[in-house]
Amino acid sequence: MKLILAMDLLGGQVVHGVGGNRRQYRPLDWGCASDTDPVRFLLDVAPRYVYIADLDRITGAGDNDEAVRACAGHVEACFVDRGCRSPDEMRSDDRITEVIGTETAGSDLSRYPGGILSIDCRDGRVVPEGGDPVRLLRNVAEYPFSGFILLNISSVGTRTGVVAADVLEGLRNATTKPLFYGGGVASLSDLQALSDAGIDGAIVATAVHTGAIPLAMVRRGLFC
């Protein structure tokens, strides 16, 4: 199972996301890196894979495009949620895998020609329409996305753990494509639960910065 470091960018800095309350996000000036500048932060942590959420683009307040492009040159794979609101906003860049989040993508997901679909959830329901994530995944499984993320926005940074095993099983059974999980991953036992369920990748951040998940694993990019 892949281990992917999450980086939230806001106002040109790496911030610490907690519970999806973005107005309360603060610079991540503690943990594994000595600098909140995105590139210097990435060089300090040195992950193999990175997932970047450009919160300025997601909220319509600007962008961190230059920093994202620079970061992509320092990792083996770079997954980026730029807050796409239509296929026209997708970018063509061989170094970046576009992440299309349900929070911003609109109701007709069939319009998108590719990328990875992030099923963004708060309190177990899909954002923004409140549906069931397993049902949505079944409905879009044959769309031309290359893979899927189950992202628990309300659990980001909280270290509350992963969803129940039966939910993971339902998600895994809904698609044969790569399936990643993010939000609340707190420990090695959480990673084991995801691996046991057949999840292909875990997106992690807070647990790495607190030492609950060894930094060496993120640099290797694998849990095994």
VMD Tcl script that draws the C-alpha trace (Angstrom):
set ca {
  {0.00 0.00 0.00}
  {1.33 3.45 -0.95}
  {1.88 6.14 1.67}
  {1.23 9.63 0.35}
  {2.09 12.78 2.30}
  {-0.67 15.40 2.38}
  {0.20 19.09 2.06}
  {-2.47 21.78 2.45}
  {-1.47 25.10 0.86}
  {-3.08 28.36 1.91}
  {-1.73 31.85 1.26}
  {1.54 30.48 -0.06}
  {2.29 28.41 3.06}
  {1.88 24.83 4.20}
  {-0.86 24.81 6.83}
  {-2.14 22.26 9.31}
  {-5.68 21.21 8.48}
  {-7.98 20.19 11.33}
  {-11.55 19.02 10.86}
  {-12.14 20.95 7.64}
  {-12.44 24.28 9.51}
  {-10.27 26.13 7.02}
  {-10.58 29.54 8.63}
  {-8.77 28.09 11.62}
  {-5.92 26.48 9.67}
  {-2.52 27.75 10.82}
  {1.00 27.45 9.35}
  {2.49 24.03 9.96}
  {5.57 25.37 11.73}
  {6.11 22.24 13.81}
  {6.70 18.57 12.99}
  {9.03 17.19 10.34}
  {9.89 20.39 8.46}
  {11.65 23.58 9.48}
  {9.92 25.88 6.97}
  {6.33 26.44 5.78}
  {7.41 27.44 2.27}
  {6.00 24.58 0.14}
  {9.19 23.65 -1.70}
  {11.47 23.93 1.33}
  {8.90 22.01 3.38}
  {8.84 19.24 0.79}
  {12.61 19.04 0.60}
  {12.80 18.73 4.40}
  {10.25 15.93 4.62}
  {11.34 14.28 1.34}
  {8.31 12.06 0.68}
  {8.16 9.74 -2.30}
  {4.58 10.76 -3.10}
  {2.63 13.92 -2.25}
  {-1.03 14.95 -2.30}
  {-1.49 18.72 -2.45}
  {-4.74 20.53 -1.67}
  {-4.59 24.08 -3.01}
  {-7.06 25.58 -0.56}
  {-6.90 28.99 -2.18}
  {-8.15 27.54 -5.47}
  {-10.68 25.31 -3.73}
  {-12.21 28.29 -1.95}
  {-11.89 30.62 -4.94}
  {-9.46 32.96 -3.18}
  {-6.43 32.68 -5.48}
  {-3.97 29.93 -6.30}
  {-0.64 28.34 -5.46}
  {0.04 27.14 -9.01}
  {3.71 28.14 -9.11}
  {4.47 26.37 -5.83}
  {2.55 23.27 -6.92}
  {4.53 23.01 -10.16}
  {7.79 23.43 -8.27}
  {6.84 20.77 -5.72}
  {5.91 18.30 -8.45}
  {9.52 18.24 -9.61}
  {10.74 16.84 -6.30}
  {8.56 13.72 -5.94}
  {7.87 10.54 -7.86}
  {4.14 11.27 -8.04}
  {2.17 14.45 -7.27}
  {-1.61 14.37 -6.81}
  {-3.23 17.82 -6.77}
  {-6.74 19.00 -5.90}
  {-6.99 22.44 -7.50}
  {-10.70 22.80 -6.86}
  {-11.82 22.07 -10.43}
  {-15.34 23.29 -11.10}
  {-15.46 22.06 -14.70}
  {-13.32 19.97 -17.07}
  {-12.10 23.23 -18.62}
  {-10.19 23.97 -15.41}
  {-8.15 20.76 -15.60}
  {-4.47 21.31 -16.40}
  {-2.30 19.27 -18.74}
  {0.93 18.51 -16.89}
  {2.75 15.18 -17.09}
  {4.19 15.67 -13.60}
  {0.80 16.11 -11.90}
  {-2.22 13.83 -11.46}
  {-5.35 15.94 -11.29}
  {-7.68 15.25 -8.36}
  {-11.33 16.15 -8.96}
  {-13.10 16.76 -5.65}
  {-16.84 16.33 -5.29}
  {-16.82 19.46 -3.11}
  {-16.27 21.65 -6.18}
  {-16.76 19.44 -9.27}
  {-20.51 19.92 -9.74}
  {-23.28 17.35 -9.95}
  {-22.44 15.86 -13.37}
  {-19.24 13.92 -12.77}
  {-19.54 12.18 -16.14}
  {-18.21 15.38 -17.78}
  {-14.67 14.75 -16.58}
  {-12.35 12.92 -18.99}
  {-9.98 11.52 -16.37}
  {-8.01 12.26 -13.25}
  {-8.74 10.83 -9.81}
  {-12.13 11.47 -8.22}
  {-11.99 12.49 -4.57}
  {-15.20 11.58 -2.77}
  {-15.13 14.36 -0.18}
  {-17.10 13.59 2.98}
  {-18.15 15.30 6.19}
  {-19.53 13.14 8.98}
  {-19.89 10.19 6.62}
  {-21.86 12.00 3.89}
  {-20.63 13.19 0.52}
  {-20.00 16.93 0.14}
  {-21.94 18.89 -1.02}
  {-25.09 16.84 -1.65}
  {-25.04 14.57 1.40}
  {-25.19 11.20 -0.34}
  {-23.73 7.86 0.68}
  {-20.08 7.51 -0.41}
  {-20.32 3.80 -1.24}
  {-23.38 4.35 -3.40}
  {-21.70 7.24 -5.21}
  {-18.61 5.17 -5.86}
  {-20.72 2.39 -7.34}
  {-22.48 4.93 -9.58}
  {-19.27 6.43 -10.96}
  {-17.09 3.30 -11.01}
  {-17.20 3.06 -14.81}
  {-16.58 6.77 -15.47}
  {-13.15 7.49 -17.01}
  {-11.43 8.33 -13.71}
  {-8.16 6.48 -13.19}
  {-8.87 5.96 -9.50}
  {-10.70 7.24 -6.42}
  {-10.03 8.80 -3.02}
  {-12.32 8.58 -0.01}
  {-11.43 11.81 1.81}
  {-12.95 12.39 5.24}
  {-12.62 16.17 5.42}
  {-14.15 16.35 8.90}
  {-11.50 13.91 10.19}
  {-8.44 15.63 8.67}
  {-5.87 16.36 11.34}
  {-7.98 14.90 14.15}
  {-6.29 11.48 14.46}
  {-9.71 9.92 15.04}
  {-8.92 6.83 12.98}
  {-10.38 5.30 9.85}
  {-13.97 4.31 9.11}
  {-15.37 0.92 10.11}
  {-14.23 -2.23 8.35}
  {-17.61 -2.80 6.70}
  {-17.49 0.66 5.10}
  {-13.99 -0.02 3.80}
  {-15.21 -3.35 2.44}
  {-18.13 -1.65 0.69}
  {-15.83 0.94 -0.88}
  {-13.34 -1.67 -2.02}
  {-16.06 -3.86 -3.54}
  {-17.48 -0.90 -5.47}
  {-14.51 -0.54 -7.84}
  {-11.55 -2.45 -9.20}
  {-9.64 0.79 -9.84}
  {-7.02 2.17 -7.43}
  {-8.65 3.38 -4.23}
  {-6.98 5.71 -1.74}
  {-8.07 6.84 1.73}
  {-7.40 10.09 3.59}
  {-8.53 11.85 6.75}
  {-7.99 10.80 10.36}
  {-5.36 8.12 9.73}
  {-3.76 8.04 13.16}
  {-1.50 5.04 13.59}
  {0.19 1.98 12.18}
  {-2.87 -0.05 13.16}
  {-5.02 2.24 10.98}
  {-2.63 1.65 8.09}
  {-2.89 -2.09 8.70}
  {-6.69 -1.90 8.62}
  {-6.57 -0.07 5.30}
  {-4.07 -2.53 3.88}
  {-6.14 -5.50 5.07}
  {-9.18 -4.01 3.31}
  {-7.30 -3.85 0.02}
  {-6.96 -0.05 -0.07}
  {-4.20 0.94 -2.50}
  {-2.92 4.08 -0.78}
  {-3.21 6.09 2.44}
  {-2.93 9.88 2.53}
  {-1.28 10.90 5.80}
  {0.01 14.05 7.47}
  {-0.61 14.78 11.17}
  {0.37 11.28 12.30}
  {3.67 11.67 10.47}
  {4.44 15.04 12.03}
  {3.66 13.71 15.53}
  {5.76 10.58 14.98}
  {2.89 8.08 15.17}
  {3.73 7.02 11.62}
  {7.49 6.87 10.99}
  {8.83 9.48 8.57}
  {10.95 6.75 6.97}
  {7.78 5.04 5.72}
  {6.62 8.19 3.92}
  {10.06 8.59 2.39}
  {9.88 5.00 1.19}
  {6.30 5.59 0.12}
  {5.13 2.16 1.20}
  {3.43 0.43 4.10}
  {4.08 -3.29 4.12}
}
mol new
graphics top color blue
foreach p $ca { graphics top sphere $p radius 0.5 }
foreach p [lrange $ca 0 end-1] q [lrange $ca 1 end] { graphics top cylinder $p $q radius 0.2 }
display resetview
